[in-house]
Amino acid sequence: MRKLKIIALLFLCILMASCEYSPLGENFIERATPDTNIPVLITLNDVNPADTIYVYQTTQVNVNIKSTKGLLNADVKLNDQYYAYMNSNSTSFNLNPDVLKDGVYKLTVNASFTSGTGSLAEQMGMEGYTGGLSWTVRVIGHPENYFKADYRLNKDGYMEYYWYNKVPASCIDHYVIHSGLSMPADTAITDPTKTSFIDYGYECGYVYCQITTYLKGGFNYSQYISVTKPTPKVYAEYVDLDHYRVYWERSFANARYKLTAGGNVIATDVSDTSYLVSQIFGPYHSINVEVRPRNKAYDNYHNKYTAYTTYFLGTSLGLGNWPLFAYNKKDNILYSTTYGSLVAINATTMKQINYISIVGHPWGLAYGGKLATAPHNSTVLAMTGEETWIYTDSYFNNPLLISPLKGNVNTHLSALTSDDRFFVVPNGTSTCNVYSSITGTKLFDIPFTYNTIYTFPEFVGVSENGQYFWAASENGIEVFEVKGTTTQLLYTDTRYYKGAISVPSHPDQIICRVGEAIEHRHLPDFSLIQSLDVTTYGAVLCNVDPVTLNFLYHQNDSLRVCNVTDLSKTIFKVRSDERTCKLYNNKLLTYGLGPTYIDISSYTK
Amino acid sequence: MLVQAYITHMKKILTLLLLSLRICMYAQGYTAEYAIGYGNYQLNDIKSIQKSMVGNYGLKITDCFPGYYTHTVTIGYLNDKNQYGGQFSYLTTGGKLSVADYSGAYNVEMYMNGYRIGGFYRNLIPTGYDPIRFYLQVGSGIMFSNMRMNERMTIYSESQASSVILKGGGYYIEPSLGFTFRLLKCCNVSVGGGYEIDIPGKMFYGEQKTDVSANWSGVRVYGGVTILLPENIFGR
């Protein structure tokens, strides 16, 4: 009984312990279940997912996610590797080609959104929406560093730019060629497979070209090419007395040429580089070759180049313009002037052997005129703008000064005679003043009647020995014989004279241009030795070479040389417009711009 | 759910059984008493823990440590007007936080159990009507507390559960008063009430001491049956 009670007591305790309180209550919240799908907008640099993203250099990528539901998280994967994480609706990250190897990648943006229901599952992150979008990314690191461009001459002779791109053509959108100096406008090449461009506007000179590659995606880079090719040089060479050849180098690329020589257009729009040009003795020919693109459509201010040269027949004397000439047969010295100096030249070698500056106040020899040499000794005389200087020889020491006896190019006569006299007829006068070439004193005057109105060619002259003096004009001629300090009129007529010159070494002969002929006459009787009819073309007397007695005159368009013994036989002829040429020791000398000479000895043998 | 309903049903049966128990009573001798009562519990710290969880995932308090039945067993000695002996009480209550929707449920159930072991002294005072006596009583001893918090989250087909247990001890003292009624010679019934004052200690989470204490202080009311066992049944 007692045990039974104890067991009952223990059982009671166990029952009490089993009466544990059970908490009550339920809090069920009615919530709408989420929709199956929600609209989500994921943008990545506004690139359509169907397009490829090209990464050529470090590129910032902006990702934006828009949805009606809250964004839980998002991540960016590149080829299934996490690349960036997003904690908000937008993020930016860089795609760096220095880090990424060249190749094609798949860039995926995955995003998770809340369901928006507020449910327990949503709060626990076990309910929501997930989705993603992928783009194709093509990485080509720094293609600008591998863009090379250069130029070459193509098989057709045009300059061609060519280039190399590391980027395949499929990634290239277009090219733009900018060559401002040779092309009228920029050229866009939309065929990405092309790797060259012909510049039809370039032929030579300087040009620069900017070649820009525009890649898909907008990235672009350029290469600059600078080309400098010389303007072709032009040359001229002697062919014969009537012709010279002009030739020039070809330009680097095809061009068309325009040749101008002596102010005349010889050839236009030609591709030849050699032309035969008619020449005349005398002035320098200015020659230029204008180089332009072969195709006129590409002409502009910049791609026009001109090559210059000059040409003249003969050899330059290296003197200033408008030189005076006199020849001393005894010393075989040719005297000339250059600016204010008197120059002595070896008449064989034509090398200058001495010179002296004769200054004046203010003109000096610079604007003086008339040189004269004595036929019997080395005396040489120069008339300046202020006075007359007489030197005993080509050393030009201790000159005798006759002042104020001045002369210029219009002085009719300035001649030394073998009797040491100096005959001078100033322009505009009808008197010949005769001086002693030794003392400089005036000896006497020779008045005459027929004073010419012309200063060219020689109308007034004196024989080498000073025995005969003549004055011709368009009104007639007077020939005097000089005896001591007196004169006697030997002959006169009233024909129309166009010049009268002496014959060296033959003081008893005179050559006149009168009427329609050249008359070679004998003195003192003025009898006719020979005559040359010049009715058709006329003639202008120049001089008789003291060495060869060859007579130089100008007729029509040429200088002609014949021996004084036979005027009818022309032994040398050269085209020239020069009418004031001189012939000394077989050297045919010009007067005017850039004096030159031709040694005609080889033609007169 | 089925188990919970079963336990609730058993509690009702047990209560009726004890109230209708007929046991002989003696005027002097050993006593064994079972008292069922009702008490409310301060348990401020525990309630604070529960409140701190409100709002998590939408949790709301659906049950907050209400007053509940107490069970007390005493074994003592009755000598005319004095009764004293040992005492064991079981106190239980609980709290619950809950939220549920179409996607699942989240429940946090907090089971709070207290075990008092101590002594008591009861002074019986005649009322003039012999079967009924007024008594004054004071009890004191050690209070052991156990708080078990079960967390269960069910989302769709997946669920996860965890449990945390806090244990602690303390002291209590409970003055009370009441009446006894001699029902039989060896059986008294009594009703009374008092107020339990706890001096709780801090609870432990495993070996780790927490700032939480279980203060069971509160009003107590009892109704019990006392069985008197004559001294000679223990060998006199």
Interface residues (C-beta under 8 A of the other chain):
Chain A: R2 K5 L9 L12 C13 L15 M16 A17 S18 C19 E20 Y21 S22 P23 L24 G25 E26 N27 F28 I29 E30 R31 T33 T117 G118 S119 L120 A121 E122 Q123 M124 M126 E127
Chain B: Q4 I7 T8 M10 K11 L14 A32 Y34 Y57 G58 L59 K60 I61 T62 D63 Y68 Y69 H71 V73 F88 Y90 T92 T93 G94 G95 K96 L97 S98 V99 A100 D101 Y102 S103 G104 A105 Y106 E109 M110 Y111 M112 N113 M153 I155 Y156 E158 I233
